[in-house]
């Protein structure tokens, strides 16, 4: 079977996206209270129950999407969900960035890499909402790109 | 079909039969053909609902079972709504003088604390929960929760005072004016990945010139893991 470099790249991107989602999910599940604190810090105009619900559910959405992407199962659905999720994160981090909120994005646990002790400045930068906004935008783009590729492939198959 | 399959199609096609897709689209393993004909098909909507529904079920189940879970439904109007019952904590309550203007001396040697103050005057030392717990139980320290107020309301260490990091300076001054000057202030935030407590501890020393300040490195998570995962035991005499 001849697999083009483009398809190879899509597979790699999908795997990386899946791993990233798993990392984000495990980081949040390990300390839900801290994740809730991060959500509160965004000062979103939503009732506390909605924010608490988001703190409880979002990590699991990330976890399931990550697993689905890695397993290659329900991939278009997982990609669509990830794209939507990333756009949501883009909106949240974007409004925080625009308002000048000096908060931690609450996205990943960088302690796994041992960074907080070695490079505290880098950690602060990586946890800033400005960086998180750009990263989420990039991830939304990657998920959208993969989704579009699958759509086109699907349509090509359907037309045959 | 001569068309080479996508990697995701090949993977799924081996282990799972093709799901029923849109009636107009040929079946395609993994649901790829579900997008045929434009927008989301019913199949995709069902899959989305399944993922979200499963996430809700897993999330609330895990949260209910986890000792470090979020207390769902806690609001600012229900302070102290920590998920596990606070009565399980064996630590006695803080002395009554914590927020009173009539302040007796804490039961400790002031000279010892004063000498400690000289050691931590510029860079507050970290402290772990077992030591902090002993200090608070002995009336030698007071806990300050520097996380946002909403998070404090959602759960905090019993006896702690909420003093969010972004509070106006007069709140810090008011709080400190109510404490004996030889009482140690221990700041805590969420966990080791949170630097708020260290920052507030620095401010307490360098901006408000409080002599004895430390910060709890493990934060609220360390307390939860140490206290809320243990079975309830009667307070030791």
Interface residues (C-beta under 8 A of the other chain):
Chain A: X1 X2 X3 X7 X10 X11 X14 X29 X31 X32 X33 X34 X36 X37 X40 X41 X48 X49 X52 X53 X55 X56 X57 X58 X59 X60 X61 X63 X64 X65 X68 X71 X72 X73 X74 X75 X76 X77 X78 X80 X81 X104 X109 X110 X111 X116 X120 X124 X150 X151 X153 X154 X155 X156 X157 X158 X160
Chain B: X1 X3 X4 X5 X6 X7 X8 X10 X11 X12 X16 X24 X25 X26 X28 X30 X31 X32 X33 X34 X35 X36 X37 X40 X44 X47 X48 X51 X52 X54 X55 X56 X58 X59 X60 X62 X63 X66 X68 X69 X70 X71 X72 X73 X74 X75 X76 X147 X148 X150 X151 X154 X155 X190 X191 X192 X193 X194 X195 X219 X220 X221 X224
